[in-house]
Structures are given as structure tokens and as C-alpha cells.
Amino acid sequence: MDYFLTEEQQMIVDTAREITNEKIIPVRAELDEKNEFPRALLEDIAKADLFSIFVPEEYGGFGGGCFDIAITLEELARGCVGVATSYAASALGMYPVLIAGSEEMKQKYLPSIAAGERWAAFGLTEANAGSDASGIQTTAILVGDEWVLNGTKQWITNGGESDIYTIIALTDPEKGARGASIFVVEDGDPGFSYGKKENKMGIRSSATRELILKDCRIPQDRLVGRKGTGFITVMKTLDISRPGIAALGVGLAQAALDEAVTYAKQRVQFGKPVISFQAVQHILADMAIQVEAARSLVYASAKHIDGNPKSMSKASSMCKVFATDTAMRVTTDAVQVLGGYGYMKEYPVEKMMRDAKILQIYEGTNQIQRNVIGQELNKEYSA
Ligand SMILES: Cc1cc2nc3c(=O)[nH]c(=O)nc-3n(C[C@H](O)[C@H](O)[C@H](O)COP(=O)(O)OP(=O)(O)OC[C@H]3O[C@@H](n4cnc5c(N)ncnc54)[C@H](O)[C@@H]3O)c2cc1C
């Protein structure tokens, strides 16, 4: 379907598509096999100016919105969700600064992020605080003119590879969720180090690592926004970034559909290409319907969010659930269409199926998204 992209948006898609076809696809299986961070690919993405998309023009960026980042992520995910996740994590890490940071903070960090010279990461999750983020135990205490952070963040994308981390910590533990604040911690800050690096089922080229804060001392002006407003900023951050995860699902599902159709046209059984069997055609037809429906919902939700509506949570959660559940189903169907070959590493669909799973889990599981949608419906219908 034609979504009538503007000339600039088509340029973004073409640029990302070229990187995917020429740089990412040739190396994705090796990166997956070796569990290797795609530093060189991220440098290529930086050279193509794609890190500037989510940064406002006044800080050296392209000034794009949720829609522009979604179409970029969709294209990169067609190549490899691990690589696309590493790219997306930099935007996620910088959204708190964009949303709540001071002018000085934006001037300090955003130009180098836009240029792709430095990458960011977002540190919320801890061993005992996943879906229930209010259970975090990391603390930040003001001592003299420095904040002192203590705690361990778990499963942080780009951990150990990024230069800048937004960390959520309790500044007033007795106030619960209203006692959390966000800080910028930089690679090399005293007391900041990296712990366990995870060995994962999928998105194996992305780095997922512990962040250890042990009497980590940072200047007072690294507090993002006002003290105590951390969770409000976190919720806004995730509302804006979730359509990006949904877009990863669309790109991945599209790639799986492409592989399945191409294979079904070539594979001959009973003297005919398997695509000539109606049972196979119906699987492919359902895959195609789901991919297009997911794309439409992601684009519509991203445009809704770019319009800066009063409430964006329902749209953000709906597209995340629908597109990532779609990615899981469509990649699984692609393996089925390829039969035994689909299960082998010679073909990319087994990796696609492994990569799809995380999309239903990170940035809030799809169960949590359904909770959000349900709560929003309840509010809407009481109004
Ligand atoms: C590869 C990877 C990368 C990640 N990257 C980052 C990152 O960059 N930064 C970051 O901060 N975090 C990151 N995370 C953490 C991620 O966001 C969490 O894993 C996710 O939010 C779920 O938390 P959990 O894994 O602790 O699951 P749990 O909260 O323990 O949930 C377990 C199960 O219970 C269900 N459940 C829990 N509560 C409810 C409820 N109230 N209603 C219904 N069902 C419920 C969940 O849906 C899930 O099925 C990453 C995780 C992974 C695996």
C-alpha cells in the first residue's frame, strides 16, 4: 500500500533501506552467531545521518517525530532487529533529556547524539523491578554539590557500548513512585562500571548488560528535570518510544513475509512450486494481511502521537501489542512455509523468529500494554 510519504520521508526510507541491503543483511548471520555488537554498522548509520532524526533542528538534528523514527526503524529491522534495537536504544536513552532536560543539558548532549558520535542508553530495569518499575532500589543522594548513586541496573540495551546513560533512581525512597528522579551518567564517571553481559535467544548483536553504580559521583546538574518527576518522564518516554518497537515488528514481519513468498515460489514438491497449493497461499495471505494491518496501525499511532495529543498511552500501547504479536505470528508462519529449511541457519527465518520474541517483552510486556489499554478504556468510558 502507498502511504504517500513526503519527499524527505522517502529519502529517510531509501537511506535506511540501502544500509539494510548493502551493509546489514550481508553480516547479520555472523553477528548473530558471534553475539557481536554492530559497532561498524552503527558508524555507517551515523555517517548516513540517521541518528539525527529524533533530535530537534536547534541541536543539530533533523527534527523528526515519532513517524519519522518509525519508518527508519522499520527499514533497519528488515535487516536485523538486533542492529535496529541498538540504534533505537540511543533515541530511548535521550528522550528523557529531550522531554525534561534543561537547555544547558540539551546543548551539552544532543548535538553529539545527532551526529552519532556518542550513543545513549536507558537504565530503568533492575533485578526486582521489571513490569513494576516502581520497585526500583537504586538511590541517588545529594552529598555536597554531587549526587551519589548506588544500585544495579539489569538488561540495559547498549550497556557498556554507549557513552551516555539516563538512569532512574530514588531520591526520596519513602515517597515511592513520586520519589524517583532521572540522572545522566557518563561512561567513565567515578563509581560507574559494567557487569554481566547477557547471552540471549535473539537480537544477539545488541548488547544487553548490567550497569553497576557504586558510590557513583556525578555533578549536581546531571539531574534531568525536577527532582521527584522521574516516573512522569519515564512514562512519557515510553509512550513516545513504543511505536518504534512496533515499527521493528512491522519491518521484521515484512522481511519474514518476503522470505516466505520467495521460497514458496522456488520450492518444488509434487511437481509444482509449493506456492501453487492453496493451503500455502492462505498462510501467505494471512501473513500479508497482518503485516499491512500492523503497518497501518503503527503509522496512524505515530502520527497521532506527533500531533501531541493530551493522551497518547492507548495508541502507543495498541500499536506495540498488535505489531509485535504480528511479528511473532508471521515469523513463526514463515518458518512453517520454509518447512525443514526454515529451521536451519542457512535461511534467515529461524533468526527472525528468535528475534521476534523480545518485541513482545521489552519496553513493557504485551500483558502490561493490555493493562494500559484496559485502564485507558475504563477512564474514557467514565468521562
Ligand atoms: C533483551 C532485553 C533488553 C532490554 N533492554 C532494556 C533497556 O534498555 N532498559 C531497561 O530499563 N530495561 C530493559 N529491558 C527490561 C525489559 O523492559 C523488562 O524485561 C520488561 O519490562 C519485563 O520485565 P521482567 O522481565 O522483569 O518481567 P516481569 O515483570 O517479571 O514479568 C513476568 C511475567 O509476568 C507478567 N506480568 C507482570 N506483571 C503483570 C501484571 N500486572 N499484569 C499482567 N501480567 C503481568 C509479564 O507480562 C510477564 O509475562 C530489557 C530486557 C531484555 C530481555
The ligand as a Tripos MOL2 file, in Angstrom:
@<TRIPOS>MOLECULE
LIG
   53    58     1     0     0
SMALL
NO_CHARGES

@<TRIPOS>ATOM
      1 C1         16.9410   -8.0860   25.6520 C.3       1 LIG1
      2 C2         16.3750   -7.1270   26.6410 C.ar      1 LIG1
      3 C3         16.6910   -5.7710   26.5340 C.ar      1 LIG1
      4 C4         16.1890   -4.8550   27.4710 C.ar      1 LIG1
      5 N1         16.5680   -3.5460   27.4120 N.ar      1 LIG1
      6 C5         16.2380   -2.6960   28.4340 C.ar      1 LIG1
      7 C6         16.7500   -1.3600   28.4910 C.ar      1 LIG1
      8 O1         17.4710   -0.9040   27.5840 O.2       1 LIG1
      9 N2         16.4450   -0.5940   29.5580 N.ar      1 LIG1
     10 C7         15.6370   -1.0340   30.5800 C.ar      1 LIG1
     11 O2         15.4200   -0.2920   31.5220 O.2       1 LIG1
     12 N3         15.1130   -2.2990   30.5380 N.ar      1 LIG1
     13 C8         15.3920   -3.1340   29.5050 C.ar      1 LIG1
     14 N4         14.8880   -4.4130   29.4680 N.ar      1 LIG1
     15 C9         13.9570   -4.8540   30.5020 C.3       1 LIG1
     16 C10        12.5250   -5.0550   29.9930 C.3       1 LIG1
     17 O3         11.8940   -3.8320   29.7320 O.3       1 LIG1
     18 C11        11.7850   -5.9400   31.0100 C.3       1 LIG1
     19 O4         12.3200   -7.2370   30.8560 O.3       1 LIG1
     20 C12        10.2880   -5.9460   30.8310 C.3       1 LIG1
     21 O5          9.7350   -4.7010   31.1420 O.3       1 LIG1
     22 C13         9.5830   -7.0180   31.6560 C.3       1 LIG1
     23 O6         10.0620   -7.0960   32.9530 O.3       1 LIG1
     24 P1         10.5300   -8.5150   33.5480 P.3       1 LIG1
     25 O7         11.3760   -9.1480   32.5210 O.co2     1 LIG1
     26 O8         11.1120   -8.2980   34.8800 O.co2     1 LIG1
     27 O9          9.2040   -9.3620   33.6460 O.3       1 LIG1
     28 P2          8.2340   -9.4740   34.9280 P.3       1 LIG1
     29 O10         7.7630   -8.1240   35.3100 O.co2     1 LIG1
     30 O11         8.8730  -10.2980   35.9830 O.co2     1 LIG1
     31 O12         7.0130  -10.2720   34.3270 O.3       1 LIG1
     32 C14         6.9460  -11.6870   34.2510 C.3       1 LIG1
     33 C15         5.6200  -12.0650   33.5610 C.3       1 LIG1
     34 O13         4.5190  -11.5960   34.3500 O.3       1 LIG1
     35 C16         3.6940  -10.7430   33.5700 C.3       1 LIG1
     36 N5          3.1880   -9.6690   34.4370 N.ar      1 LIG1
     37 C17         3.8610   -8.9540   35.3720 C.ar      1 LIG1
     38 N6          3.0690   -8.0620   35.9690 N.ar      1 LIG1
     39 C18         1.8480   -8.1970   35.3850 C.ar      1 LIG1
     40 C19         0.5920   -7.5330   35.5580 C.ar      1 LIG1
     41 N7          0.4190   -6.5610   36.4460 N.pl3     1 LIG1
     42 N8         -0.4360   -7.9270   34.7580 N.ar      1 LIG1
     43 C20        -0.2980   -8.9260   33.8420 C.ar      1 LIG1
     44 N9          0.8770   -9.5820   33.6390 N.ar      1 LIG1
     45 C21         1.9200   -9.2190   34.4080 C.ar      1 LIG1
     46 C22         4.6000  -10.2060   32.4690 C.3       1 LIG1
     47 O14         3.8420   -9.8290   31.3120 O.3       1 LIG1
     48 C23         5.4770  -11.4210   32.1940 C.3       1 LIG1
     49 O15         4.7940  -12.3120   31.3220 O.3       1 LIG1
     50 C24        15.3430   -5.3260   28.5180 C.ar      1 LIG1
     51 C25        15.0150   -6.6770   28.5920 C.ar      1 LIG1
     52 C26        15.5230   -7.5760   27.6890 C.ar      1 LIG1
     53 C27        15.1820   -9.0270   27.8410 C.3       1 LIG1
@<TRIPOS>BOND
     1     1     2 1
     2     2     3 ar
     3     2    52 ar
     4     3     4 ar
     5     4     5 ar
     6     4    50 ar
     7     5     6 ar
     8     6     7 ar
     9     6    13 1
    10     7     8 2
    11     7     9 ar
    12     9    10 ar
    13    10    11 2
    14    10    12 ar
    15    12    13 ar
    16    13    14 ar
    17    14    15 1
    18    14    50 ar
    19    15    16 1
    20    16    17 1
    21    16    18 1
    22    18    19 1
    23    18    20 1
    24    20    21 1
    25    20    22 1
    26    22    23 1
    27    23    24 1
    28    24    25 2
    29    24    26 1
    30    24    27 1
    31    27    28 1
    32    28    29 2
    33    28    30 1
    34    28    31 1
    35    31    32 1
    36    32    33 1
    37    33    34 1
    38    33    48 1
    39    34    35 1
    40    35    36 1
    41    35    46 1
    42    36    37 ar
    43    36    45 ar
    44    37    38 ar
    45    38    39 ar
    46    39    40 ar
    47    39    45 ar
    48    40    41 1
    49    40    42 ar
    50    42    43 ar
    51    43    44 ar
    52    44    45 ar
    53    46    47 1
    54    46    48 1
    55    48    49 1
    56    50    51 ar
    57    51    52 ar
    58    52    53 1
@<TRIPOS>SUBSTRUCTURE
     1 LIG1         1 GROUP 0 **** ****
